[in-house]
């Protein structure tokens, strides 16, 4: 996975993306017993206690969820329409964390999160 990755979503729509985690040598990373968090903040330096959107692998919320497959070392991140409707068009920044809140928490990727409106049907 690239360390810097730009995400694009449509405001008010479900956003779904998948990642496969690999080691430096290309082999699948062992993610058994690991937890994940995907967060969208107002900026790359925002440290406010309430992000624009946050989903985890531990439980689903109104913002969405993360599904983990240990067999394929993959994640599916889902943000709900409620979550994407609260993200401004530009300036937001996202991060995917492995074992967030632990001393060995690892940032797997981050980058701008663009959330544009779309014309109504």
Biopython code that builds the backbone (N, CA, C, O; Angstrom):
import numpy as np
from Bio.PDB.StructureBuilder import StructureBuilder

atoms = [
    (1, "UNK", "N", (0.836, -1.181, 0.000)),
    (1, "UNK", "CA", (0.000, 0.000, 0.000)),
    (1, "UNK", "C", (0.876, 1.238, 0.000)),
    (1, "UNK", "O", (1.899, 1.272, 0.685)),
    (2, "UNK", "N", (0.500, 2.231, -0.740)),
    (2, "UNK", "CA", (1.271, 3.474, -0.721)),
    (2, "UNK", "C", (1.035, 4.238, 0.578)),
    (2, "UNK", "O", (-0.071, 4.207, 1.118)),
    (3, "UNK", "N", (2.058, 4.922, 1.086)),
    (3, "UNK", "CA", (1.874, 5.675, 2.324)),
    (3, "UNK", "C", (1.020, 6.929, 2.140)),
    (3, "UNK", "O", (0.367, 7.368, 3.087)),
    (4, "UNK", "N", (1.013, 7.516, 0.932)),
    (4, "UNK", "CA", (0.200, 8.692, 0.654)),
    (4, "UNK", "C", (-0.802, 8.321, -0.431)),
    (4, "UNK", "O", (-0.423, 7.902, -1.524)),
    (5, "UNK", "N", (-2.090, 8.479, -0.114)),
    (5, "UNK", "CA", (-3.132, 8.060, -1.041)),
    (5, "UNK", "C", (-4.305, 9.027, -0.941)),
    (5, "UNK", "O", (-4.825, 9.269, 0.149)),
    (6, "UNK", "N", (-4.716, 9.573, -2.062)),
    (6, "UNK", "CA", (-5.858, 10.488, -2.102)),
    (6, "UNK", "C", (-7.146, 9.691, -2.264)),
    (6, "UNK", "O", (-7.240, 8.810, -3.119)),
    (7, "UNK", "N", (-8.133, 10.007, -1.438)),
    (7, "UNK", "CA", (-9.432, 9.338, -1.492)),
    (7, "UNK", "C", (-10.471, 10.295, -2.060)),
    (7, "UNK", "O", (-10.432, 11.497, -1.799)),
    (8, "UNK", "N", (-11.392, 9.753, -2.831)),
    (8, "UNK", "CA", (-12.468, 10.541, -3.435)),
    (8, "UNK", "C", (-13.810, 9.901, -3.118)),
    (8, "UNK", "O", (-13.995, 8.699, -3.308)),
    (9, "UNK", "N", (-14.744, 10.711, -2.633)),
    (9, "UNK", "CA", (-16.078, 10.221, -2.298)),
    (9, "UNK", "C", (-17.113, 11.208, -2.818)),
    (9, "UNK", "O", (-16.793, 12.338, -3.187)),
    (10, "UNK", "N", (-18.353, 10.756, -2.838)),
    (10, "UNK", "CA", (-19.474, 11.623, -3.182)),
    (10, "UNK", "C", (-20.237, 11.922, -1.898)),
    (10, "UNK", "O", (-20.655, 11.003, -1.195)),
    (11, "UNK", "N", (-20.419, 13.191, -1.594)),
    (11, "UNK", "CA", (-21.111, 13.591, -0.368)),
    (11, "UNK", "C", (-22.512, 12.992, -0.325)),
    (11, "UNK", "O", (-23.258, 13.065, -1.302)),
    (12, "UNK", "N", (-22.862, 12.401, 0.814)),
    (12, "UNK", "CA", (-24.181, 11.816, 0.987)),
    (12, "UNK", "C", (-24.353, 10.436, 0.394)),
    (12, "UNK", "O", (-25.462, 9.903, 0.381)),
    (13, "UNK", "N", (-23.258, 9.838, -0.104)),
    (13, "UNK", "CA", (-23.304, 8.480, -0.658)),
    (13, "UNK", "C", (-22.386, 7.566, 0.143)),
    (13, "UNK", "O", (-21.454, 8.024, 0.805)),
    (14, "UNK", "N", (-22.661, 6.281, 0.073)),
    (14, "UNK", "CA", (-21.781, 5.316, 0.719)),
    (14, "UNK", "C", (-20.440, 5.290, -0.014)),
    (14, "UNK", "O", (-20.393, 5.329, -1.243)),
    (15, "UNK", "N", (-19.352, 5.223, 0.753)),
    (15, "UNK", "CA", (-17.999, 5.135, 0.193)),
    (15, "UNK", "C", (-17.402, 3.814, 0.653)),
    (15, "UNK", "O", (-17.372, 3.528, 1.850)),
    (16, "UNK", "N", (-16.928, 3.012, -0.288)),
    (16, "UNK", "CA", (-16.364, 1.699, 0.019)),
    (16, "UNK", "C", (-15.038, 1.558, -0.704)),
    (16, "UNK", "O", (-14.935, 1.856, -1.894)),
    (17, "UNK", "N", (-14.021, 1.102, 0.019)),
    (17, "UNK", "CA", (-12.744, 0.795, -0.615)),
    (17, "UNK", "C", (-12.090, -0.360, 0.127)),
    (17, "UNK", "O", (-12.373, -0.599, 1.301)),
    (18, "UNK", "N", (-11.221, -1.067, -0.561)),
    (18, "UNK", "CA", (-10.549, -2.232, 0.025)),
    (18, "UNK", "C", (-9.043, -2.074, -0.062)),
    (18, "UNK", "O", (-8.517, -1.449, -0.983)),
    (19, "UNK", "N", (-8.365, -2.649, 0.912)),
    (19, "UNK", "CA", (-6.907, -2.636, 0.968)),
    (19, "UNK", "C", (-6.409, -4.039, 1.269)),
    (19, "UNK", "O", (-7.035, -4.772, 2.035)),
    (20, "UNK", "N", (-5.294, -4.414, 0.677)),
    (20, "UNK", "CA", (-4.597, -5.646, 1.030)),
    (20, "UNK", "C", (-3.277, -5.247, 1.665)),
    (20, "UNK", "O", (-2.508, -4.482, 1.085)),
    (21, "UNK", "N", (-3.017, -5.767, 2.858)),
    (21, "UNK", "CA", (-1.808, -5.403, 3.598)),
    (21, "UNK", "C", (-0.701, -6.407, 3.312)),
    (21, "UNK", "O", (-0.883, -7.614, 3.467)),
    (22, "UNK", "N", (0.445, -5.890, 2.894)),
    (22, "UNK", "CA", (1.589, -6.750, 2.584)),
    (22, "UNK", "C", (2.825, -6.283, 3.333)),
    (22, "UNK", "O", (2.924, -5.129, 3.749)),
    (23, "UNK", "N", (3.759, -7.197, 3.494)),
    (23, "UNK", "CA", (5.063, -6.883, 4.072)),
    (23, "UNK", "C", (5.937, -6.248, 2.993)),
    (23, "UNK", "O", (5.560, -6.213, 1.822)),
    (24, "UNK", "N", (7.100, -5.750, 3.392)),
    (24, "UNK", "CA", (8.020, -5.125, 2.435)),
    (24, "UNK", "C", (8.421, -6.066, 1.306)),
    (24, "UNK", "O", (8.707, -5.619, 0.194)),
    (25, "UNK", "N", (8.444, -7.376, 1.590)),
    (25, "UNK", "CA", (8.851, -8.338, 0.558)),
    (25, "UNK", "C", (7.687, -8.802, -0.321)),
    (25, "UNK", "O", (7.860, -9.666, -1.181)),
    (26, "UNK", "N", (6.496, -8.224, -0.102)),
    (26, "UNK", "CA", (5.342, -8.558, -0.930)),
    (26, "UNK", "C", (4.460, -9.667, -0.385)),
    (26, "UNK", "O", (3.376, -9.902, -0.918)),
    (27, "UNK", "N", (4.897, -10.359, 0.666)),
    (27, "UNK", "CA", (4.070, -11.410, 1.256)),
    (27, "UNK", "C", (2.934, -10.781, 2.059)),
    (27, "UNK", "O", (3.023, -9.632, 2.491)),
    (28, "UNK", "N", (1.868, -11.553, 2.249)),
    (28, "UNK", "CA", (0.735, -11.052, 3.016)),
    (28, "UNK", "C", (1.127, -10.830, 4.470)),
    (28, "UNK", "O", (1.808, -11.660, 5.072)),
    (29, "UNK", "N", (0.699, -9.717, 5.023)),
    (29, "UNK", "CA", (0.969, -9.384, 6.419)),
    (29, "UNK", "C", (0.019, -10.176, 7.317)),
    (29, "UNK", "O", (-1.161, -10.323, 6.997)),
    (30, "UNK", "N", (0.519, -10.675, 8.417)),
    (30, "UNK", "CA", (-0.351, -11.336, 9.382)),
    (30, "UNK", "C", (-1.107, -10.257, 10.160)),
    (30, "UNK", "O", (-0.500, -9.418, 10.824)),
    (31, "UNK", "N", (-2.432, -10.289, 10.069)),
    (31, "UNK", "CA", (-3.241, -9.301, 10.784)),
    (31, "UNK", "C", (-4.163, -9.971, 11.803)),
    (31, "UNK", "O", (-5.144, -9.376, 12.248)),
    (32, "UNK", "N", (-3.844, -11.204, 12.166)),
    (32, "UNK", "CA", (-4.615, -11.923, 13.178)),
    (32, "UNK", "C", (-4.498, -11.165, 14.500)),
    (32, "UNK", "O", (-3.393, -10.852, 14.941)),
    (33, "UNK", "N", (-5.630, -10.871, 15.129)),
    (33, "UNK", "CA", (-5.642, -10.184, 16.413)),
    (33, "UNK", "C", (-5.380, -8.687, 16.338)),
    (33, "UNK", "O", (-5.220, -8.037, 17.371)),
    (34, "UNK", "N", (-5.335, -8.143, 15.152)),
    (34, "UNK", "CA", (-5.069, -6.709, 14.981)),
    (34, "UNK", "C", (-6.378, -5.927, 14.888)),
    (34, "UNK", "O", (-7.411, -6.463, 14.486)),
    (35, "UNK", "N", (-6.315, -4.662, 15.264)),
    (35, "UNK", "CA", (-7.478, -3.786, 15.117)),
    (35, "UNK", "C", (-7.117, -2.642, 14.172)),
    (35, "UNK", "O", (-5.946, -2.302, 14.007)),
    (36, "UNK", "N", (-8.140, -2.059, 13.557)),
    (36, "UNK", "CA", (-7.931, -1.019, 12.557)),
    (36, "UNK", "C", (-8.879, 0.146, 12.793)),
    (36, "UNK", "O", (-9.979, -0.017, 13.323)),
    (37, "UNK", "N", (-8.422, 1.328, 12.385)),
    (37, "UNK", "CA", (-9.236, 2.536, 12.469)),
    (37, "UNK", "C", (-8.983, 3.383, 11.231)),
    (37, "UNK", "O", (-7.837, 3.608, 10.843)),
    (38, "UNK", "N", (-10.057, 3.847, 10.618)),
    (38, "UNK", "CA", (-9.977, 4.782, 9.495)),
    (38, "UNK", "C", (-10.637, 6.060, 9.970)),
    (38, "UNK", "O", (-11.787, 6.047, 10.409)),
    (39, "UNK", "N", (-9.914, 7.161, 9.882)),
    (39, "UNK", "CA", (-10.412, 8.431, 10.399)),
    (39, "UNK", "C", (-10.258, 9.516, 9.339)),
    (39, "UNK", "O", (-9.274, 9.550, 8.601)),
    (40, "UNK", "N", (-11.252, 10.402, 9.279)),
    (40, "UNK", "CA", (-11.189, 11.577, 8.406)),
    (40, "UNK", "C", (-11.260, 12.798, 9.315)),
    (40, "UNK", "O", (-12.180, 12.934, 10.122)),
    (41, "UNK", "N", (-10.275, 13.687, 9.173)),
    (41, "UNK", "CA", (-10.212, 14.897, 9.996)),
    (41, "UNK", "C", (-10.244, 16.140, 9.110)),
    (41, "UNK", "O", (-10.048, 16.056, 7.898)),
    (42, "UNK", "N", (-10.491, 17.280, 9.723)),
    (42, "UNK", "CA", (-10.606, 18.544, 8.996)),
    (42, "UNK", "C", (-9.314, 18.924, 8.287)),
    (42, "UNK", "O", (-9.343, 19.617, 7.271)),
    (43, "UNK", "N", (-8.183, 18.474, 8.816)),
    (43, "UNK", "CA", (-6.882, 18.750, 8.192)),
    (43, "UNK", "C", (-5.887, 17.705, 8.672)),
    (43, "UNK", "O", (-6.193, 16.913, 9.564)),
    (44, "UNK", "N", (-4.709, 17.703, 8.089)),
    (44, "UNK", "CA", (-3.676, 16.743, 8.481)),
    (44, "UNK", "C", (-3.184, 16.992, 9.901)),
    (44, "UNK", "O", (-2.653, 16.080, 10.536)),
    (45, "UNK", "N", (-3.349, 18.204, 10.408)),
    (45, "UNK", "CA", (-2.855, 18.538, 11.746)),
    (45, "UNK", "C", (-3.962, 18.621, 12.792)),
    (45, "UNK", "O", (-3.690, 18.958, 13.944)),
    (46, "UNK", "N", (-5.193, 18.323, 12.419)),
    (46, "UNK", "CA", (-6.334, 18.383, 13.338)),
    (46, "UNK", "C", (-6.205, 17.311, 14.413)),
    (46, "UNK", "O", (-6.060, 16.130, 14.098)),
    (47, "UNK", "N", (-6.256, 17.714, 15.674)),
    (47, "UNK", "CA", (-6.193, 16.765, 16.790)),
    (47, "UNK", "C", (-7.429, 16.865, 17.677)),
    (47, "UNK", "O", (-7.411, 16.400, 18.817)),
    (48, "UNK", "N", (-8.495, 17.465, 17.170)),
    (48, "UNK", "CA", (-9.708, 17.605, 17.972)),
    (48, "UNK", "C", (-10.231, 16.225, 18.368)),
    (48, "UNK", "O", (-10.002, 15.247, 17.656)),
    (49, "UNK", "N", (-10.932, 16.141, 19.500)),
    (49, "UNK", "CA", (-11.419, 14.832, 19.952)),
    (49, "UNK", "C", (-12.478, 14.207, 19.051)),
    (49, "UNK", "O", (-12.693, 12.996, 19.101)),
    (50, "UNK", "N", (-13.138, 15.012, 18.232)),
    (50, "UNK", "CA", (-14.190, 14.491, 17.361)),
    (50, "UNK", "C", (-13.800, 14.669, 15.896)),
    (50, "UNK", "O", (-13.847, 15.785, 15.379)),
    (51, "UNK", "N", (-13.415, 13.581, 15.218)),
    (51, "UNK", "CA", (-13.090, 13.684, 13.791)),
    (51, "UNK", "C", (-14.362, 13.854, 12.958)),
    (51, "UNK", "O", (-15.473, 13.681, 13.460)),
    (52, "UNK", "N", (-14.185, 14.192, 11.692)),
    (52, "UNK", "CA", (-15.329, 14.302, 10.782)),
    (52, "UNK", "C", (-15.997, 12.944, 10.585)),
    (52, "UNK", "O", (-17.222, 12.859, 10.491)),
    (53, "UNK", "N", (-15.198, 11.888, 10.523)),
    (53, "UNK", "CA", (-15.706, 10.515, 10.397)),
    (53, "UNK", "C", (-14.667, 9.571, 10.982)),
    (53, "UNK", "O", (-13.463, 9.801, 10.873)),
    (54, "UNK", "N", (-15.157, 8.502, 11.607)),
    (54, "UNK", "CA", (-14.250, 7.500, 12.174)),
    (54, "UNK", "C", (-14.958, 6.159, 12.159)),
    (54, "UNK", "O", (-16.094, 6.039, 12.618)),
    (55, "UNK", "N", (-14.271, 5.142, 11.621)),
    (55, "UNK", "CA", (-14.794, 3.778, 11.654)),
    (55, "UNK", "C", (-13.688, 2.859, 12.145)),
    (55, "UNK", "O", (-12.502, 3.120, 11.941)),
    (56, "UNK", "N", (-14.099, 1.778, 12.797)),
    (56, "UNK", "CA", (-13.136, 0.829, 13.343)),
    (56, "UNK", "C", (-13.524, -0.595, 12.974)),
    (56, "UNK", "O", (-14.628, -0.865, 12.501)),
    (57, "UNK", "N", (-12.580, -1.488, 13.208)),
    (57, "UNK", "CA", (-12.851, -2.907, 12.964)),
    (57, "UNK", "C", (-13.514, -3.566, 14.163)),
    (57, "UNK", "O", (-13.892, -4.735, 14.087)),
    (58, "UNK", "N", (-13.665, -2.838, 15.274)),
    (58, "UNK", "CA", (-14.243, -3.452, 16.466)),
    (58, "UNK", "C", (-15.764, -3.441, 16.474)),
    (58, "UNK", "O", (-16.378, -4.347, 17.037)),
    (59, "UNK", "N", (-16.393, -2.429, 15.857)),
    (59, "UNK", "CA", (-17.855, -2.407, 15.812)),
    (59, "UNK", "C", (-18.342, -1.424, 14.754)),
    (59, "UNK", "O", (-17.671, -0.444, 14.431)),
    (60, "UNK", "N", (-19.515, -1.711, 14.229)),
    (60, "UNK", "CA", (-20.144, -0.816, 13.254)),
    (60, "UNK", "C", (-20.819, 0.333, 13.996)),
    (60, "UNK", "O", (-21.327, 0.156, 15.104)),
    (61, "UNK", "N", (-20.818, 1.508, 13.378)),
    (61, "UNK", "CA", (-21.492, 2.682, 13.936)),
    (61, "UNK", "C", (-22.298, 3.341, 12.817)),
    (61, "UNK", "O", (-22.329, 2.848, 11.690)),
    (62, "UNK", "N", (-22.942, 4.447, 13.137)),
    (62, "UNK", "CA", (-23.682, 5.190, 12.116)),
    (62, "UNK", "C", (-22.750, 5.713, 11.028)),
    (62, "UNK", "O", (-23.191, 5.986, 9.912)),
    (63, "UNK", "N", (-21.458, 5.853, 11.346)),
    (63, "UNK", "CA", (-20.475, 6.338, 10.364)),
    (63, "UNK", "C", (-20.037, 5.247, 9.397)),
    (63, "UNK", "O", (-19.575, 5.551, 8.297)),
    (64, "UNK", "N", (-20.174, 3.966, 9.792)),
    (64, "UNK", "CA", (-19.763, 2.864, 8.927)),
    (64, "UNK", "C", (-19.037, 1.780, 9.696)),
    (64, "UNK", "O", (-19.285, 1.579, 10.885)),
    (65, "UNK", "N", (-18.130, 1.076, 9.010)),
    (65, "UNK", "CA", (-17.442, -0.058, 9.632)),
    (65, "UNK", "C", (-16.226, -0.460, 8.806)),
    (65, "UNK", "O", (-16.043, -0.016, 7.673)),
    (66, "UNK", "N", (-15.403, -1.314, 9.406)),
    (66, "UNK", "CA", (-14.273, -1.942, 8.708)),
    (66, "UNK", "C", (-14.434, -3.446, 8.843)),
    (66, "UNK", "O", (-14.588, -3.961, 9.951)),
    (67, "UNK", "N", (-14.399, -4.151, 7.721)),
    (67, "UNK", "CA", (-14.424, -5.609, 7.712)),
    (67, "UNK", "C", (-13.006, -6.103, 7.470)),
    (67, "UNK", "O", (-12.318, -5.618, 6.572)),
    (68, "UNK", "N", (-12.568, -7.070, 8.275)),
    (68, "UNK", "CA", (-11.208, -7.603, 8.186)),
    (68, "UNK", "C", (-11.256, -9.061, 7.761)),
    (68, "UNK", "O", (-12.039, -9.840, 8.306)),
    (69, "UNK", "N", (-10.428, -9.440, 6.791)),
    (69, "UNK", "CA", (-10.250, -10.836, 6.403)),
    (69, "UNK", "C", (-8.807, -11.226, 6.705)),
    (69, "UNK", "O", (-7.885, -10.815, 6.000)),
    (70, "UNK", "N", (-8.619, -12.020, 7.753)),
    (70, "UNK", "CA", (-7.255, -12.439, 8.098)),
    (70, "UNK", "C", (-6.698, -13.419, 7.073)),
    (70, "UNK", "O", (-5.483, -13.495, 6.894)),
    (71, "UNK", "N", (-7.562, -14.168, 6.399)),
    (71, "UNK", "CA", (-7.103, -15.147, 5.405)),
    (71, "UNK", "C", (-6.436, -14.477, 4.208)),
    (71, "UNK", "O", (-5.485, -15.012, 3.640)),
    (72, "UNK", "N", (-6.942, -13.298, 3.828)),
    (72, "UNK", "CA", (-6.394, -12.596, 2.660)),
    (72, "UNK", "C", (-5.658, -11.308, 3.039)),
    (72, "UNK", "O", (-5.247, -10.545, 2.165)),
    (73, "UNK", "N", (-5.496, -11.073, 4.335)),
    (73, "UNK", "CA", (-4.840, -9.848, 4.840)),
    (73, "UNK", "C", (-5.454, -8.599, 4.228)),
    (73, "UNK", "O", (-4.747, -7.672, 3.832)),
    (74, "UNK", "N", (-6.779, -8.588, 4.157)),
    (74, "UNK", "CA", (-7.442, -7.459, 3.509)),
    (74, "UNK", "C", (-8.468, -6.797, 4.425)),
    (74, "UNK", "O", (-8.978, -7.397, 5.371)),
    (75, "UNK", "N", (-8.745, -5.539, 4.105)),
    (75, "UNK", "CA", (-9.728, -4.749, 4.836)),
    (75, "UNK", "C", (-10.697, -4.150, 3.836)),
    (75, "UNK", "O", (-10.320, -3.823, 2.711)),
    (76, "UNK", "N", (-11.931, -4.011, 4.246)),
    (76, "UNK", "CA", (-12.894, -3.233, 3.478)),
    (76, "UNK", "C", (-13.377, -2.123, 4.405)),
    (76, "UNK", "O", (-13.925, -2.389, 5.474)),
    (77, "UNK", "N", (-13.169, -0.884, 3.987)),
    (77, "UNK", "CA", (-13.589, 0.280, 4.765)),
    (77, "UNK", "C", (-14.860, 0.833, 4.134)),
    (77, "UNK", "O", (-14.912, 1.084, 2.930)),
    (78, "UNK", "N", (-15.883, 1.020, 4.963)),
    (78, "UNK", "CA", (-17.170, 1.527, 4.485)),
    (78, "UNK", "C", (-17.550, 2.755, 5.310)),
    (78, "UNK", "O", (-17.672, 2.679, 6.532)),
    (79, "UNK", "N", (-17.736, 3.885, 4.630)),
    (79, "UNK", "CA", (-18.299, 5.081, 5.259)),
    (79, "UNK", "C", (-19.741, 5.208, 4.792)),
    (79, "UNK", "O", (-20.035, 5.070, 3.604)),
    (80, "UNK", "N", (-20.628, 5.471, 5.728)),
    (80, "UNK", "CA", (-22.054, 5.583, 5.410)),
    (80, "UNK", "C", (-22.363, 6.925, 4.746)),
    (80, "UNK", "O", (-21.554, 7.850, 4.800)),
    (81, "UNK", "N", (-23.539, 7.026, 4.119)),
    (81, "UNK", "CA", (-23.959, 8.317, 3.575)),
    (81, "UNK", "C", (-23.986, 9.419, 4.645)),
    (81, "UNK", "O", (-23.685, 10.578, 4.358)),
    (82, "UNK", "N", (-24.345, 9.050, 5.869)),
    (82, "UNK", "CA", (-24.334, 10.017, 6.972)),
    (82, "UNK", "C", (-22.928, 10.561, 7.196)),
    (82, "UNK", "O", (-22.747, 11.762, 7.400)),
    (83, "UNK", "N", (-21.944, 9.686, 7.159)),
    (83, "UNK", "CA", (-20.554, 10.108, 7.375)),
    (83, "UNK", "C", (-20.057, 10.998, 6.245)),
    (83, "UNK", "O", (-19.455, 12.040, 6.505)),
    (84, "UNK", "N", (-20.295, 10.610, 5.000)),
    (84, "UNK", "CA", (-19.770, 11.407, 3.882)),
    (84, "UNK", "C", (-20.481, 12.752, 3.751)),
    (84, "UNK", "O", (-19.911, 13.701, 3.213)),
    (85, "UNK", "N", (-21.715, 12.841, 4.235)),
    (85, "UNK", "CA", (-22.426, 14.123, 4.138)),
    (85, "UNK", "C", (-21.818, 15.182, 5.052)),
    (85, "UNK", "O", (-22.043, 16.375, 4.845)),
    (86, "UNK", "N", (-21.055, 14.766, 6.057)),
    (86, "UNK", "CA", (-20.429, 15.713, 6.979)),
    (86, "UNK", "C", (-18.995, 16.069, 6.640)),
    (86, "UNK", "O", (-18.340, 16.782, 7.400)),
    (87, "UNK", "N", (-18.498, 15.587, 5.514)),
    (87, "UNK", "CA", (-17.111, 15.847, 5.118)),
    (87, "UNK", "C", (-17.099, 16.965, 4.074)),
    (87, "UNK", "O", (-17.773, 16.855, 3.050)),
    (88, "UNK", "N", (-16.337, 18.045, 4.320)),
    (88, "UNK", "CA", (-16.306, 19.143, 3.343)),
    (88, "UNK", "C", (-15.618, 18.731, 2.043)),
    (88, "UNK", "O", (-14.883, 17.744, 2.017)),
    (89, "UNK", "N", (-15.852, 19.482, 0.963)),
    (89, "UNK", "CA", (-15.307, 19.112, -0.352)),
    (89, "UNK", "C", (-13.783, 19.023, -0.405)),
    (89, "UNK", "O", (-13.239, 18.134, -1.060)),
    (90, "UNK", "N", (-13.094, 19.927, 0.271)),
    (90, "UNK", "CA", (-11.626, 19.922, 0.227)),
    (90, "UNK", "C", (-11.056, 20.218, 1.604)),
    (90, "UNK", "O", (-11.763, 20.703, 2.488)),
    (91, "UNK", "N", (-9.788, 19.926, 1.779)),
    (91, "UNK", "CA", (-9.086, 20.239, 3.016)),
    (91, "UNK", "C", (-9.022, 19.109, 4.018)),
    (91, "UNK", "O", (-8.167, 19.113, 4.903)),
    (92, "UNK", "N", (-9.919, 18.136, 3.893)),
    (92, "UNK", "CA", (-9.939, 17.019, 4.847)),
    (92, "UNK", "C", (-8.782, 16.072, 4.582)),
    (92, "UNK", "O", (-8.230, 16.034, 3.482)),
    (93, "UNK", "N", (-8.424, 15.313, 5.603)),
    (93, "UNK", "CA", (-7.306, 14.389, 5.528)),
    (93, "UNK", "C", (-7.725, 13.087, 6.189)),
    (93, "UNK", "O", (-8.404, 13.109, 7.215)),
    (94, "UNK", "N", (-7.330, 11.952, 5.620)),
    (94, "UNK", "CA", (-7.696, 10.651, 6.181)),
    (94, "UNK", "C", (-6.449, 9.878, 6.590)),
    (94, "UNK", "O", (-5.346, 10.148, 6.116)),
    (95, "UNK", "N", (-6.652, 8.904, 7.486)),
    (95, "UNK", "CA", (-5.569, 8.020, 7.920)),
    (95, "UNK", "C", (-6.132, 6.639, 8.203)),
    (95, "UNK", "O", (-7.251, 6.504, 8.699)),
    (96, "UNK", "N", (-5.353, 5.616, 7.886)),
    (96, "UNK", "CA", (-5.685, 4.235, 8.235)),
    (96, "UNK", "C", (-4.639, 3.760, 9.226)),
    (96, "UNK", "O", (-3.447, 3.721, 8.921)),
    (97, "UNK", "N", (-5.104, 3.396, 10.429)),
    (97, "UNK", "CA", (-4.210, 2.989, 11.513)),
    (97, "UNK", "C", (-4.365, 1.504, 11.833)),
    (97, "UNK", "O", (-5.469, 0.960, 11.813)),
    (98, "UNK", "N", (-3.246, 0.869, 12.124)),
    (98, "UNK", "CA", (-3.200, -0.499, 12.643)),
    (98, "UNK", "C", (-2.948, -0.391, 14.139)),
    (98, "UNK", "O", (-2.027, 0.308, 14.560)),
    (99, "UNK", "N", (-3.746, -1.067, 14.940)),
    (99, "UNK", "CA", (-3.652, -1.048, 16.402)),
    (99, "UNK", "C", (-3.638, 0.369, 16.975)),
    (99, "UNK", "O", (-2.725, 0.727, 17.719)),
    (100, "UNK", "N", (-4.651, 1.180, 16.632)),
    (100, "UNK", "CA", (-4.703, 2.551, 17.142)),
    (100, "UNK", "C", (-4.796, 2.578, 18.665)),
    (100, "UNK", "O", (-5.429, 1.716, 19.274)),
    (101, "UNK", "N", (-4.166, 3.565, 19.262)),
    (101, "UNK", "CA", (-4.210, 3.712, 20.711)),
    (101, "UNK", "C", (-3.199, 2.871, 21.464)),
    (101, "UNK", "O", (-3.043, 3.039, 22.673)),
    (102, "UNK", "N", (-2.508, 1.972, 20.782)),
    (102, "UNK", "CA", (-1.486, 1.153, 21.430)),
    (102, "UNK", "C", (-0.109, 1.780, 21.218)),
    (102, "UNK", "O", (0.073, 2.573, 20.294)),
    (103, "UNK", "N", (0.864, 1.431, 22.068)),
    (103, "UNK", "CA", (2.206, 2.008, 21.910)),
    (103, "UNK", "C", (2.828, 1.735, 20.540)),
    (103, "UNK", "O", (3.637, 2.526, 20.057)),
    (104, "UNK", "N", (2.453, 0.617, 19.912)),
    (104, "UNK", "CA", (3.027, 0.283, 18.602)),
    (104, "UNK", "C", (2.051, 0.569, 17.449)),
    (104, "UNK", "O", (2.125, -0.071, 16.399)),
    (105, "UNK", "N", (1.139, 1.530, 17.648)),
    (105, "UNK", "CA", (0.196, 1.906, 16.581)),
    (105, "UNK", "C", (0.976, 2.274, 15.328)),
    (105, "UNK", "O", (1.998, 2.956, 15.391)),
    (106, "UNK", "N", (0.471, 1.806, 14.177)),
    (106, "UNK", "CA", (1.173, 2.017, 12.912)),
    (106, "UNK", "C", (0.253, 2.700, 11.907)),
    (106, "UNK", "O", (-0.861, 2.241, 11.655)),
    (107, "UNK", "N", (0.732, 3.794, 11.340)),
    (107, "UNK", "CA", (0.006, 4.470, 10.273)),
    (107, "UNK", "C", (0.302, 3.746, 8.971)),
    (107, "UNK", "O", (1.462, 3.644, 8.572)),
    (108, "UNK", "N", (-0.730, 3.238, 8.298)),
    (108, "UNK", "CA", (-0.521, 2.518, 7.039)),
    (108, "UNK", "C", (-0.659, 3.408, 5.823)),
    (108, "UNK", "O", (0.029, 3.200, 4.823)),
    (109, "UNK", "N", (-1.528, 4.385, 5.891)),
    (109, "UNK", "CA", (-1.615, 5.346, 4.797)),
    (109, "UNK", "C", (-2.382, 6.559, 5.262)),
    (109, "UNK", "O", (-3.139, 6.512, 6.231)),
    (110, "UNK", "N", (-2.169, 7.647, 4.549)),
    (110, "UNK", "CA", (-2.919, 8.870, 4.809)),
    (110, "UNK", "C", (-2.898, 9.715, 3.545)),
    (110, "UNK", "O", (-2.150, 9.439, 2.607)),
    (111, "UNK", "N", (-3.716, 10.731, 3.536)),
    (111, "UNK", "CA", (-3.751, 11.620, 2.387)),
    (111, "UNK", "C", (-5.006, 12.457, 2.379)),
    (111, "UNK", "O", (-5.819, 12.370, 3.299)),
    (112, "UNK", "N", (-5.174, 13.263, 1.355)),
    (112, "UNK", "CA", (-6.364, 14.106, 1.267)),
    (112, "UNK", "C", (-7.621, 13.265, 1.027)),
    (112, "UNK", "O", (-7.577, 12.222, 0.376)),
    (113, "UNK", "N", (-8.723, 13.741, 1.561)),
    (113, "UNK", "CA", (-10.015, 13.082, 1.365)),
    (113, "UNK", "C", (-10.947, 14.101, 0.726)),
    (113, "UNK", "O", (-11.407, 15.034, 1.384)),
    (114, "UNK", "N", (-11.218, 13.916, -0.550)),
    (114, "UNK", "CA", (-12.087, 14.818, -1.305)),
    (114, "UNK", "C", (-13.507, 14.261, -1.306)),
    (114, "UNK", "O", (-13.718, 13.089, -1.618)),
    (115, "UNK", "N", (-14.466, 15.093, -0.962)),
    (115, "UNK", "CA", (-15.856, 14.641, -0.869)),
    (115, "UNK", "C", (-16.745, 15.660, -1.579)),
    (115, "UNK", "O", (-17.186, 16.641, -0.980)),
    (116, "UNK", "N", (-16.995, 15.420, -2.835)),
    (116, "UNK", "CA", (-17.720, 16.366, -3.683)),
    (116, "UNK", "C", (-19.205, 16.026, -3.780)),
    (116, "UNK", "O", (-19.608, 14.869, -3.657)),
    (117, "UNK", "N", (-19.992, 17.048, -3.999)),
    (117, "UNK", "CA", (-21.420, 16.848, -4.255)),
    (117, "UNK", "C", (-21.595, 16.314, -5.674)),
    (117, "UNK", "O", (-20.721, 16.483, -6.525)),
    (118, "UNK", "N", (-22.713, 15.678, -5.915)),
    (118, "UNK", "CA", (-23.024, 15.167, -7.258)),
    (118, "UNK", "C", (-24.394, 15.690, -7.676)),
    (118, "UNK", "O", (-25.247, 15.926, -6.821)),
    (119, "UNK", "N", (-24.617, 15.873, -8.960)),
    (119, "UNK", "CA", (-25.936, 16.316, -9.425)),
    (119, "UNK", "C", (-27.007, 15.282, -9.068)),
    (119, "UNK", "O", (-26.761, 14.077, -9.119)),
    (120, "UNK", "N", (-28.171, 15.760, -8.713)),
    (120, "UNK", "CA", (-29.285, 14.855, -8.411)),
    (120, "UNK", "C", (-29.765, 14.193, -9.698)),
    (120, "UNK", "O", (-29.640, 14.767, -10.780)),
    (121, "UNK", "N", (-30.320, 12.969, -9.581)),
    (121, "UNK", "CA", (-30.810, 12.284, -10.785)),
    (121, "UNK", "C", (-32.021, 12.982, -11.377)),
    (121, "UNK", "O", (-32.556, 12.536, -12.392)),
]
sb = StructureBuilder()
sb.init_structure("model")
sb.init_model(0)
sb.init_chain("A")
sb.init_seg("    ")
for serial, (resi, resn, name, xyz) in enumerate(atoms, 1):
    if name == "N":
        sb.init_residue(resn, " ", resi, " ")
    sb.init_atom(name, np.array(xyz, "f"), 0.0, 1.0, " ", f" {name:<3s}", serial, name[0])
structure = sb.get_structure()
